[in-house]
Amino acid sequence: MIDLGEVTWALSMTEPGAFETSLSTGHQWDFVPAHVPGTVAGALTDAGLYDPENPVPLHGKDVWYEAWFDAPPGRYSLHLEGLATIAEVFLNDVEVLSSRNMFRKYNVPVELADRNVLKICFRALEPHLNAKGPRARWKPQLATSQGLRLVRTTLLGHMPGWCPEIHAVGPYRPIRLEPETTPRIVEKHILADLAPDGTAALSVTVRLENTDAVPVLTCAGASAKMSLQDDGCYAATVRPEGAKPWMPHTHGEPALYDVTVQAADNTLSLGKTGFRRIEADHGADGRSFGLKINGVPVFCRGAVWTNADLLNLSSSRETYRPLLEKARDAGMNMLRIGGTMLYESRAFLELCDELGLLVWQDFQFANYDYPVKDAAFVAEIEAELRDQLDESMGSPSLAVLCGGSEIYQQGAMMGLSEDRWKGPLCEEILPAIATELRPDVPYAANSPCGGVLPFSPNEGIAHYYGVGAYLRPLEDARRADVRFAGECLAFSNIPVQQSLEEGLPVKPGHDPRWKARVPRDRGAGWDFEDVRDHYLKLLYGVDPAALRYGDPDRYLELGRAVTGEVMSETFSEWRRPGTNCQGALVWTLSDLLIGAGWGLVDAAGRPKPAWYALKRAFRPVIACVTDEGTNGLAIHVLNERAEEKPVRISIACLRDGQVPVVSGEKGLLLAPNSAQTLNAVDLIGAFFDVTYAYRFGPPSHDVTVVRLFDTQTGELISEAHHFPLGRGLHRHFDAPEVSVEQDEAGSWSLMIRAKRFLQSTVVAIPGFEAEDNWFHLAPGEAKCIQLQQTPDEERDDQAAPKGQLTALNFAGRVPF
């Protein structure tokens, strides 16, 4: 095998059509070193000719890639895994491929000489975007060009206000050559299943080349000789005994097993698979959407994936891993790849398989009215889906296949009737291929869809922004009766100060560079900072504009805290027993530039405060609270694990954040995969106006703390807090005790003991990432926080961490 990413590449940009074929190339003077896989934007950036923070259009030029290489002469198969977007491939000045689809994969038979040159011309996309096609029934405002509906390319880079306008051009996925005589698998179909009785079964069909041996399928200690079928393929089914089921990490172990096909002396790998059964759960009334994994209802929580490397479109494990581990560490169990993004590589799915993260995959269609009466367009779509679903074969993490994003919503919001916005693309073409190739994965026609209108949150799949962009009160999360939020809770989340100082050292709101990185909907007269400010005023009772003007540092502190507080309360509503909600995915996991973007993780890879809030809200064993007014404070206790859990739950109502007015506790044995609701009275033993709903006299307390402990170990599992008078910020001067400790293994931790309740406690430690941050801390018990050194920071490993502690209601700083 020849990896053409290891040879020397160069690129040159020309006017559109300057060279019709590769025969006349070579006269360009502006060759730039390039990488494969890679992009034009990445190569130009490396050469100092492109600024990703101020990108210029790249779709108005032709770009020629060129590489010379030596090889043993003979016949080979040229594998091209992704070309963006209108591409012509020339080997030794003979055209071997023409592609018009960024999402296709190609295997091209070629003949090599001793010395070879491979040239790829990426034609200017602009003329294709300006070309006229069939008339659209609606025109969305999402992207800059209506012509994007006619070209199979990503919308990334074309959505101002959503992401940097870095255009995807170039060979963004690997290119390699294999000798044509190499034994290999050229077609495959893999289906791993887990029956209701726990029996695991793996059915595999393969078509082999360059071997006459009868293949043997092996997985999890079980083997079977494969049988030749009438169509020339080989097929077999094995039923490994004792194979563990694959579960998302929140509910169990993501067990994986190697799959191989042995043909004589050749071991051909089909990667790893896991045994699981996924069913769509439409609820008792048939109006919901959710998932059962191996018969267990799973509350799906996580975020919408954007991209790990917008500049280079890298798809390696090394690029994906940090963000996917951040998702796993935050307690997420699902990521959605939206229709406005990009199909990710096999490495993405493999890591999700290993980490126990479910993947919701939108096919790459969004908002537009696509020309499905064009037979050539439909043929291209069908080939695209086969390429992409072939990549996913055997992956247990693939949990939902979806026809796209907001296609139905766009048409319906334009006032069109259902027969005009619901059509064959999502109802016939896409599900037919999805069902054929991945019958083990539920299909959803669109996100959102399902109600009297496709965007009604109380049926099917919603894009819920009642709490959020529509500025509804927090109670709307319950009133809307959300069944499943394919996306929700989009806020302009502010990064930590270190990231701002390194990547955006400007004052919030007073500098155009700050506002340029605040997301907004194209054509709207508001942005998502306005949304955050609305809830800042609602929760903290301050005027955001006056605060930003008079005390910008305090504005940032409150702005960082408020989005996590809103998200935590909303997920408490959605996870409580009695809710109809079966899952919700926050918009989005990560930012593409440093700034107050939608991401829960900033562009430097650092978690934002909202990430920590969701990490606490997403725990599989948790206690959370909801204010039920005159019905008191409801305490919801959940155990999503497969084992029963003995716990102790306590409550304390504190006056002045310090003096216990009333308290109580109760022991519980949580059954596996169970949830129950208690009232505060169940713990206290008598009536007490915990929510301050009756208002008999002045309030007796200002904060209620609910703690959940592991009975066997005494470990604190989770905490929940309720503020009956609102999140007042009367600042006190009772400094907590803070110390840094090191264990025998050399790991560092921070020990904190508060004298008075601390609201949104922040530990800032250069060179370290705390396992918990922006947390509320009740007085009395010590809190131990593990510290992990960040790999990108240079420091003395033996030196104790140094930093400072602050809190929103503490009038001071504690250095340590």
C-alpha positions in Angstrom: 0.0 0.0 0.0 1.2 3.5 -0.9 0.0 6.3 1.4 0.0 9.3 -0.8 -0.2 11.5 2.3 3.5 10.7 2.8 4.7 12.1 -0.5 5.4 15.8 -1.2 2.5 17.8 -2.4 2.2 21.4 -3.7 -0.8 23.5 -4.7 -1.3 26.4 -7.1 -4.3 28.7 -7.4 -5.4 29.9 -10.9 -8.3 31.7 -12.5 -11.3 29.5 -13.2 -10.7 27.5 -16.4 -7.1 28.7 -16.9 -6.1 25.1 -17.5 -8.7 22.7 -18.9 -6.5 19.6 -18.6 -3.3 18.8 -16.7 -1.3 18.7 -19.8 -0.8 22.4 -19.9 -0.2 22.9 -16.1 3.3 23.5 -14.7 3.6 27.2 -15.8 2.2 28.5 -12.5 4.6 30.4 -10.4 2.8 30.4 -7.0 3.2 26.8 -5.8 2.7 26.4 -2.1 3.5 23.3 0.0 0.4 21.3 0.8 -0.6 18.3 2.9 -2.9 15.4 2.0 -5.2 14.9 3.7 -5.7 18.6 4.1 -7.3 21.8 2.7 -6.3 24.8 0.7 -7.1 27.0 3.7 -4.8 25.0 5.9 -1.9 25.0 3.3 -2.2 28.8 2.7 -2.3 29.4 6.5 0.9 27.4 6.9 2.5 29.5 4.2 1.4 32.7 5.8 -0.9 33.6 3.0 -4.3 33.1 4.8 -5.7 34.4 8.0 -8.4 32.0 9.5 -9.6 34.8 11.7 -10.3 37.0 8.7 -10.9 34.5 5.9 -11.1 35.4 2.3 -13.3 33.5 -0.2 -11.7 30.5 -1.8 -14.5 29.4 -4.1 -13.6 31.8 -6.9 -10.4 30.1 -8.0 -9.3 26.8 -9.5 -6.8 25.0 -7.3 -4.3 22.4 -8.6 -2.7 19.9 -6.3 0.3 18.0 -7.6 2.5 15.2 -6.3 5.4 13.2 -7.9 6.2 9.7 -6.6 8.0 6.5 -7.5 6.3 3.1 -7.4 6.8 -0.4 -8.7 5.1 -0.4 -12.1 1.8 -2.3 -12.4 -1.9 -2.1 -11.8 -3.2 -0.5 -8.7 -6.5 0.7 -7.1 -6.5 4.5 -6.3 -8.6 5.2 -3.2 -9.8 8.7 -2.7 -11.9 9.2 0.5 -13.0 12.8 0.2 -12.5 15.6 -2.4 -14.0 19.0 -1.8 -15.9 19.6 -4.1 -15.8 19.8 -7.9 -12.7 17.7 -8.6 -10.9 16.2 -11.6 -8.1 13.7 -11.0 -5.3 13.1 -13.4 -2.7 10.4 -13.2 0.3 10.8 -15.5 -1.8 13.5 -17.3 -4.7 11.1 -18.0 -8.0 12.0 -16.4 -9.1 9.0 -14.2 -12.0 10.6 -12.3 -14.4 13.5 -12.2 -16.3 14.1 -9.0 -19.1 16.6 -8.1 -19.8 15.4 -4.6 -17.7 16.2 -1.5 -19.2 13.2 0.3 -18.3 10.4 -2.2 -15.5 7.9 -1.9 -13.8 6.4 -4.9 -11.8 3.3 -5.8 -10.3 3.8 -9.3 -8.3 1.2 -11.2 -5.0 2.7 -12.5 -1.7 1.8 -14.1 1.5 3.1 -12.5 4.9 3.7 -14.1 8.3 3.9 -12.3 7.8 7.7 -12.0 4.3 9.1 -11.6 2.6 12.4 -11.2 -0.9 12.8 -9.6 -2.7 16.0 -10.2 -6.1 17.0 -8.8 -7.9 20.1 -9.9 -10.5 21.6 -7.6 -12.6 23.7 -9.8 -14.0 27.0 -8.6 -17.3 26.4 -6.9 -18.7 29.9 -7.4 -20.0 29.3 -11.0 -21.8 26.2 -9.8 -23.4 28.1 -6.9 -24.6 30.8 -9.3 -26.0 28.3 -11.8 -29.8 28.1 -12.1 -31.6 25.0 -11.2 -35.2 23.9 -10.6 -37.3 26.5 -8.9 -37.3 26.2 -5.1 -40.5 26.3 -3.1 -38.8 28.2 -0.3 -35.6 30.1 0.2 -33.9 29.8 3.7 -31.8 32.5 5.2 -29.3 30.1 6.8 -26.6 30.3 4.2 -25.2 32.8 1.7 -26.1 31.0 -1.5 -29.3 29.4 -2.6 -27.2 27.4 -5.1 -25.9 25.2 -2.2 -29.0 23.1 -2.6 -27.8 22.0 -6.0 -24.2 21.0 -5.0 -23.3 18.2 -2.6 -20.9 20.1 -0.3 -20.9 21.1 3.3 -22.6 24.2 4.6 -19.7 24.9 6.9 -18.1 28.1 5.8 -21.3 29.4 4.2 -23.3 30.3 7.3 -22.3 33.8 8.5 -23.0 34.3 12.2 -22.8 30.5 12.8 -19.1 29.8 11.9 -16.1 31.4 10.3 -16.4 31.6 6.5 -13.6 29.2 5.8 -14.4 27.4 2.6 -13.8 23.7 2.3 -11.6 23.1 -0.7 -9.1 20.3 -1.2 -8.4 16.6 -0.6 -9.6 16.6 3.0 -9.6 12.8 3.4 -6.7 10.3 2.8 -5.5 9.2 -0.7 -3.8 5.8 -1.1 -2.8 3.2 -3.7 -3.1 -0.5 -3.3 -1.7 -3.1 -5.7 -4.5 -4.6 -7.6 -3.4 -8.2 -6.6 -3.8 -7.5 -2.9 -6.4 -9.8 -1.3 -9.1 -7.4 0.0 -12.7 -7.0 0.9 -14.5 -4.9 -1.7 -18.0 -5.1 -0.3 -19.3 -5.8 3.2 -22.4 -5.9 5.2 -22.2 -6.3 9.0 -25.1 -6.7 11.4 -24.5 -7.2 15.1 -27.6 -8.0 17.2 -28.6 -8.7 20.7 -31.8 -10.7 21.1 -34.2 -10.0 24.0 -32.9 -13.2 25.8 -29.4 -11.8 25.6 -28.2 -14.0 22.7 -25.5 -12.2 20.6 -25.4 -12.8 16.9 -23.2 -11.4 14.2 -24.1 -11.7 10.5 -21.5 -10.8 7.9 -21.5 -10.8 4.1 -18.4 -9.9 2.1 -17.2 -9.9 -1.4 -13.5 -10.8 -1.8 -11.0 -10.0 -4.5 -7.7 -11.7 -5.2 -8.2 -14.9 -3.2 -9.9 -18.2 -3.9 -9.8 -19.4 -0.3 -13.0 -20.1 1.6 -13.0 -17.4 4.3 -13.7 -17.9 8.0 -15.5 -15.3 10.1 -14.3 -14.9 13.7 -15.6 -12.7 16.5 -15.5 -12.9 20.3 -14.1 -16.4 20.3 -16.7 -17.8 17.9 -15.8 -18.8 14.3 -17.8 -20.0 11.2 -16.8 -21.0 7.7 -18.5 -18.6 5.3 -20.7 -19.9 2.5 -20.6 -18.8 -1.1 -23.8 -17.1 -2.2 -25.4 -16.9 -5.7 -24.2 -13.4 -6.2 -20.5 -14.3 -5.5 -20.4 -13.0 -1.9 -19.6 -15.1 1.2 -21.9 -15.0 4.2 -21.9 -16.4 7.8 -23.4 -15.9 11.2 -21.7 -16.5 14.5 -23.3 -16.5 18.0 -20.6 -15.9 20.5 -21.4 -17.2 23.9 -20.7 -14.9 26.9 -20.4 -11.8 24.8 -21.2 -8.7 26.8 -23.8 -6.3 25.5 -22.7 -2.8 24.3 -24.3 0.0 26.3 -23.7 3.8 26.4 -21.2 4.6 29.2 -23.9 6.2 31.4 -25.8 3.0 31.6 -23.2 0.2 31.4 -20.1 -0.9 29.6 -19.4 -0.2 25.9 -18.1 -3.8 25.2 -16.4 -4.3 21.9 -15.1 -7.3 20.0 -12.7 -7.7 17.0 -14.2 -9.0 13.7 -11.9 -10.7 11.2 -12.2 -12.7 8.0 -9.4 -15.2 7.5 -8.8 -16.1 3.9 -5.9 -18.7 3.8 -2.9 -16.8 5.1 -4.6 -13.4 4.9 -6.3 -11.9 8.0 -8.7 -9.2 6.8 -10.0 -6.9 9.6 -13.5 -5.6 9.7 -12.8 -3.5 12.8 -14.7 -3.9 16.1 -18.3 -4.3 16.8 -20.6 -4.4 19.8 -23.8 -6.3 20.4 -26.8 -4.1 21.2 -30.4 -3.7 20.2 -31.8 -0.2 19.5 -35.5 0.5 19.3 -37.3 3.8 18.8 -39.6 4.5 21.8 -42.7 6.5 20.8 -44.2 6.5 24.3 -47.6 5.4 25.6 -49.4 7.9 23.5 -47.4 7.3 20.3 -46.4 11.0 20.1 -42.9 10.8 21.6 -39.5 9.9 20.4 -36.8 8.2 22.4 -34.5 5.2 22.4 -34.4 1.9 24.2 -31.0 0.2 24.2 -31.1 -3.5 24.9 -34.6 -3.0 26.2 -33.6 -0.2 28.7 -35.0 3.3 28.2 -32.1 5.7 27.9 -32.4 9.4 28.5 -30.2 10.8 25.7 -28.3 13.9 26.7 -25.4 15.6 25.0 -24.7 18.1 22.4 -24.7 18.8 18.7 -21.3 18.2 17.1 -19.8 20.9 14.9 -16.2 20.1 13.7 -12.9 19.3 15.4 -10.8 21.2 12.9 -12.6 23.6 10.5 -9.3 24.8 9.0 -7.9 21.5 7.8 -11.0 19.3 8.2 -8.8 16.7 9.9 -10.5 13.4 10.7 -7.8 11.5 12.7 -8.3 9.9 16.1 -5.8 12.4 17.5 -8.0 15.3 16.4 -11.3 13.8 17.5 -10.2 12.3 20.9 -9.9 15.4 23.1 -13.4 16.7 22.2 -15.0 13.2 22.4 -13.4 12.6 25.8 -14.7 16.0 26.9 -18.2 14.9 25.9 -17.8 11.5 27.8 -16.3 13.2 30.9 -19.3 15.6 31.0 -21.7 12.7 31.3 -23.0 13.0 27.7 -24.1 9.9 26.1 -25.1 11.2 22.6 -23.7 13.5 20.0 -25.7 14.7 17.0 -24.0 15.4 13.7 -26.4 17.9 12.2 -27.3 18.3 8.5 -25.4 21.6 8.3 -22.1 20.0 9.1 -20.0 17.2 7.6 -19.9 13.4 7.7 -17.2 12.4 10.0 -14.7 9.6 9.4 -14.7 6.0 10.6 -12.3 7.1 13.3 -15.0 9.3 14.9 -17.4 6.3 15.1 -14.7 4.0 16.4 -13.9 6.4 19.3 -17.6 6.8 20.1 -17.9 3.0 20.1 -15.0 2.9 22.6 -16.2 5.8 24.8 -19.8 4.7 24.9 -21.3 7.7 23.1 -24.4 7.3 20.9 -24.2 9.0 17.5 -27.2 10.7 15.9 -26.3 11.1 12.2 -28.2 13.6 10.1 -27.7 13.0 6.4 -26.1 16.2 5.1 -29.3 18.0 4.0 -30.5 21.1 5.8 -33.1 23.8 5.3 -33.2 23.8 1.5 -35.8 22.5 -1.0 -33.6 19.9 -2.8 -34.2 19.0 -6.5 -35.3 15.4 -6.0 -37.0 15.3 -9.4 -33.5 15.5 -11.0 -32.6 11.8 -11.6 -28.8 12.6 -11.7 -29.0 14.4 -8.4 -30.9 11.5 -6.8 -28.4 9.0 -8.2 -25.6 11.0 -6.6 -27.4 11.1 -3.2 -27.9 7.3 -3.3 -24.2 6.7 -4.0 -23.2 9.2 -1.3 -25.4 7.4 1.3 -24.0 4.0 0.3 -20.4 5.3 0.7 -21.1 6.8 4.1 -23.2 3.9 5.6 -20.6 1.5 4.4 -18.1 3.4 6.6 -20.4 2.9 9.6 -20.8 -0.9 9.2 -20.7 -2.7 12.5 -20.5 0.4 14.6 -22.7 0.0 17.7 -22.6 3.7 18.6 -24.6 4.7 15.5 -28.1 5.1 17.1 -30.2 7.3 14.9 -30.2 8.1 11.1 -32.0 11.2 10.2 -33.1 12.7 6.9 -31.6 16.1 7.7 -32.1 19.3 9.6 -35.0 21.8 9.5 -36.1 21.0 6.0 -39.7 20.4 7.1 -39.5 23.3 9.5 -38.4 25.8 6.8 -41.2 24.9 4.5 -43.8 24.9 7.2 -42.7 28.3 8.6 -43.1 29.7 5.1 -46.8 28.9 5.4 -46.7 26.0 2.9 -49.0 23.0 3.3 -47.6 19.7 4.4 -47.8 18.2 1.0 -45.3 20.8 -0.2 -42.7 20.5 2.5 -42.9 16.8 3.2 -41.5 15.0 0.1 -39.8 12.0 -1.2 -36.2 12.9 -0.1 -36.8 12.3 3.6 -39.9 10.0 3.3 -38.7 7.6 0.5 -35.2 8.0 -0.9 -33.2 8.3 2.3 -35.1 5.8 4.5 -35.0 3.1 1.8 -31.2 3.1 1.7 -30.9 3.5 5.5 -33.1 0.6 6.1 -31.3 -1.6 3.6 -27.8 -0.9 4.9 -28.4 -0.3 8.6 -31.7 -2.0 9.6 -30.5 -2.0 13.2 -30.6 1.8 13.4 -33.9 3.8 13.8 -34.7 6.4 11.1 -36.2 9.8 11.7 -37.5 11.7 8.8 -36.2 15.1 9.9 -35.1 17.1 12.9 -37.5 18.6 13.9 -40.6 16.7 12.9 -43.7 15.0 14.3 -46.3 17.4 15.5 -49.2 19.3 14.0 -46.4 21.5 12.8 -43.0 19.9 12.5 -41.5 22.3 15.0 -44.2 21.8 17.7 -42.1 20.6 20.8 -44.9 18.5 22.3 -44.7 15.8 19.7 -41.9 13.9 18.0 -38.5 15.6 17.7 -38.2 19.3 18.5 -35.6 22.1 18.2 -36.5 23.7 21.4 -35.5 27.3 22.0 -38.4 28.4 24.2 -35.9 28.7 27.1 -33.3 30.4 25.1 -33.7 32.4 21.9 -37.4 32.9 22.4 -36.8 34.4 25.9 -39.5 32.3 27.6 -39.4 31.8 31.4 -37.7 28.7 32.8 -41.1 27.2 33.5 -41.6 26.9 29.7 -39.4 23.9 29.7 -42.2 22.0 31.4 -45.1 23.8 29.8 -43.8 23.0 26.3 -44.0 19.3 27.0 -40.8 18.6 25.1 -40.6 15.0 24.0 -37.0 15.0 22.5 -35.0 18.0 21.7 -32.7 17.3 18.8 -31.2 20.7 19.6 -31.8 23.2 22.4 -30.5 25.8 24.9 -28.3 27.8 22.5 -26.5 30.5 24.5 -23.5 32.7 23.9 -21.3 30.9 26.5 -18.3 32.9 27.7 -14.9 31.2 27.8 -12.7 31.2 30.9 -10.5 34.2 31.3 -7.3 32.5 30.3 -8.7 31.7 26.9 -9.9 35.3 26.4 -6.5 36.7 27.4 -4.8 34.4 24.9 -7.2 34.5 22.0 -9.5 37.6 22.4 -8.1 40.2 24.8 -10.9 42.8 24.3 -13.6 44.2 26.5 -17.0 42.4 26.2 -19.6 44.3 24.0 -17.3 47.4 23.6 -15.1 46.0 20.8 -16.3 44.8 17.3 -14.0 41.8 17.5 -16.0 40.6 20.5 -19.3 41.0 18.8 -18.0 39.4 15.6 -17.6 36.1 17.5 -21.0 36.2 19.2 -23.3 33.9 17.1 -26.4 35.3 15.5 -29.0 34.2 13.0 -28.5 35.7 9.6 -30.8 38.7 9.1 -31.9 38.9 12.8 -31.8 42.1 14.7 -30.5 40.4 17.8 -27.7 38.0 18.7 -27.3 35.2 21.3 -25.5 37.6 23.7 -28.8 39.4 24.0 -30.4 36.1 24.9 -27.8 35.4 27.6 -28.3 39.0 29.0 -32.1 38.4 29.2 -31.5 35.5 31.6 -28.8 37.2 33.4 -31.3 39.9 34.4 -34.0 37.3 35.1 -31.9 35.2 37.4 -29.6 37.8 39.1 -31.8 40.9 39.0 -29.2 43.2 37.5 -29.1 45.4 34.4 -26.7 43.7 32.0 -26.0 46.9 30.0 -25.3 49.0 33.0 -23.1 46.2 34.5 -21.1 45.7 31.3 -20.5 49.5 31.1 -19.6 50.0 34.8 -18.0 46.6 35.8 -17.1 44.5 32.8 -15.3 41.9 34.9 -18.4 41.3 37.0 -20.5 41.2 33.9 -18.3 38.4 32.6 -18.5 36.5 35.9 -22.3 36.5 36.0 -22.5 35.9 32.2 -20.3 32.8 32.6 -22.5 31.4 35.5 -26.0 32.1 34.2 -26.0 29.8 31.1 -25.0 26.8 33.2 -27.7 27.7 35.8 -30.4 27.8 33.1 -29.3 24.6 31.6 -29.1 22.8 34.9 -32.7 23.8 35.9 -34.0 22.8 32.4 -32.5 19.4 32.6 -33.9 18.9 36.1 -37.3 19.4 34.5 -36.6 17.0 31.7 -35.1 14.2 33.7 -37.6 14.1 36.5 -40.1 11.2 36.8 -43.4 12.0 35.1 -41.8 14.0 32.3 -42.5 13.0 28.7 -39.0 14.1 27.7 -36.7 11.3 26.5 -33.6 13.3 25.5 -32.1 16.7 24.7 -29.0 17.8 22.9 -27.5 21.2 23.6 -26.4 23.4 20.7 -23.3 23.0 20.5 -20.4 21.0 21.9 -17.5 23.2 20.9 -16.5 26.6 19.3 -14.6 27.1 16.1 -13.0 30.4 17.3 -12.2 31.8 20.7 -15.1 33.9 21.8 -18.5 33.8 23.4 -19.8 31.2 21.0 -22.5 28.5 21.4 -19.9 25.8 22.4 -19.7 24.2 25.8 -15.9 23.8 25.1 -14.0 26.7 23.7 -11.7 26.7 20.7 -8.7 26.1 22.8 -10.2 22.9 24.2 -11.0 24.3 27.6 -14.4 23.6 29.2 -16.6 26.6 29.8 -18.6 27.0 33.0 -21.7 25.6 31.3 -19.8 22.4 30.6 -19.2 21.9 34.3 -22.9 22.6 35.1 -24.0 19.9 32.6 -21.4 17.5 34.0 -23.2 17.7 37.3 -26.7 17.6 35.7 -25.9 14.6 33.5 -24.7 12.2 36.2 -26.3 8.7 35.9 -27.0 8.6 39.7 -28.3 12.0 40.7 -30.7 14.0 42.9 -32.2 17.1 41.4 -35.0 19.4 42.6 -37.9 21.3 41.1 -40.0 24.0 42.6 -43.6 22.9 42.7 -44.9 26.1 44.3 -47.6 25.3 47.0 -46.9 21.6 46.5 -43.5 22.2 47.9 -40.0 21.2 46.8 -39.9 18.0 44.7 -36.7 15.9 45.1 -36.1 13.6 42.2 -33.7 10.7 42.6 -32.5 8.7 39.6 -30.3 5.6 39.1 -29.5 4.8 35.5 -27.0 2.1 36.3 -27.8 -1.6 36.0 -27.0 -2.2 39.7 -29.1 -1.3 42.7 -27.7 1.6 44.8 -28.2 2.2 48.5 -28.1 5.9 49.2 -28.8 8.5 51.8 -30.5 11.8 50.9 -30.4 14.8 53.1 -31.9 18.3 53.0 -30.9 21.5 54.8 -32.5 25.0 54.6 -30.0 27.7 55.4 -30.5 31.2 56.6 -27.8 33.7 55.6 -26.2 30.8 53.7 -25.0 29.4 57.0 -27.5 28.7 59.8 -29.6 25.5 59.3 -33.2 26.4 59.9 -34.5 22.9 59.3 -33.0 19.7 58.0 -33.7 16.0 57.6 -32.5 12.8 55.8 -33.8 9.5 54.5 -32.2 6.2 53.4 -33.2 4.8 50.0 -32.4 1.7 48.0 -32.5 2.7 44.3 -33.5 -0.1 42.0 -31.6 -0.4 38.7 -32.7 1.9 36.0 -35.2 3.6 38.3 -36.4 7.1 39.3 -38.6 8.3 42.1 -39.8 11.6 43.5 -40.0 12.6 47.1 -41.3 15.8 48.7 -39.1 17.8 51.1 -41.6 16.9 53.8 -40.6 13.2 53.4 -37.2 14.2 54.7 -38.0 16.9 57.1 -41.0 15.0 58.7 -43.4 18.0 58.9 -44.6 21.0 57.0 -42.1 23.7 56.2 -42.4 26.3 53.5 -39.3 25.3 51.6 -40.3 27.0 48.4 -41.6 30.1 50.2 -44.8 29.7 48.4 -47.2 30.5 51.3 -45.3 33.5 52.5 -46.4 33.3 56.1 -44.2 36.1 57.4 -40.7 36.9 56.4 -38.6 34.3 54.6 -36.8 32.0 57.0 -34.0 30.8 54.6 -32.3 31.8 51.4 -31.0 28.5 50.1 -31.9 24.8 50.3 -29.2 22.2 49.8 -30.0 18.6 48.9 -27.3 16.0 49.1 -27.2 12.4 47.8 -24.6 10.1 49.5 -23.5 6.6 48.8 -24.5 4.7 51.9 -21.7 2.1 51.6 -18.8 4.5 51.1 -20.1 7.8 52.4 -19.2 9.4 49.2 -21.1 12.5 48.1 -22.7 11.5 44.7 -24.5 14.7 43.8 -25.9 18.0 45.2 -28.9 20.1 44.2 -29.8 23.7 45.3 -32.9 25.8 45.4 -33.1 29.5 45.9 -36.5 30.4 47.2 -35.8 34.2 47.0 -33.9 34.0 43.8 -30.2 34.0 43.2 -29.5 37.2 45.3 -25.9 38.2 45.3 -25.5 39.8 48.7 -21.8 39.4 49.1 -20.1 38.3 52.3 -16.6 38.3 53.6 -16.3 34.8 55.1 -13.4 33.4 53.3 -13.3 29.6 52.8 -10.3 27.4 53.8 -8.4 26.3 50.8 -5.4 23.9 50.6 -3.4 22.0 47.9 -2.6 18.4 48.6 -0.6 15.7 46.8 -1.2 12.0 47.1 1.4 9.2 47.0 1.0 8.9 43.2 2.0 12.5 42.7 -1.6 13.7 41.8 -2.7 17.1 43.1 -6.1 18.0 44.6 -7.7 21.0 46.1 -9.5 20.9 49.4 -12.1 23.5 50.1 -14.2 24.0 53.3 -16.7 26.9 53.3 -17.8 28.8 56.3 -20.8 30.3 54.5 -22.6 29.2 51.3 -20.6 30.0 48.2 -22.5 30.6 44.9 -20.8 29.6 41.7 -17.4 29.0 43.2 -14.5 29.4 40.7 -11.0 27.9 41.0 -8.5 29.4 38.5 -5.3 27.4 38.4 -2.9 28.1 35.4 -1.7 24.8 34.0 -4.4 22.7 35.6 -8.0 21.7 34.8 -10.2 21.1 37.8 -12.6 18.1 37.8 -15.3 20.4 39.0 -15.7 24.2 38.8 -18.3 26.9 39.0 -20.1 24.9 41.7 -22.2 25.9 44.7 -20.6 25.0 48.0 -22.5 24.6 51.3 -20.8 25.3 54.6 -19.4 22.5 56.7 -18.3 19.6 54.6 -14.9 19.7 52.8 -15.0 19.4 49.0 -12.0 17.6 47.4 -11.4 18.5 43.7 -8.9 16.5 41.7 -6.6 18.6 39.4 -5.3 17.4 36.1 -2.3 19.1 34.4 -3.2 20.4 31.0 -0.8 19.0 28.3 -0.3 22.3 26.5 1.1 24.1 29.6 4.8 24.1 30.5 5.5 23.9 34.2 7.5 22.3 36.9 5.9 18.9 37.6 7.1 19.0 41.2 5.8 22.5 41.9 2.5 22.7 43.8 -0.4 24.3 41.8 -1.0 27.9 42.5 -4.2 29.9 41.8 -7.1 31.6 43.4 -10.7 30.9 44.5 -13.6 33.3 44.0 -17.3 33.1 44.2 -20.2 35.3 42.9 -21.3 36.0 46.5 -17.9 36.2 48.1 -16.4 39.7 48.4 -12.8 38.7 48.0 -10.3 36.3 46.6 -8.5 33.4 48.3 -5.0 32.7 46.8 -3.4 29.3 47.2 
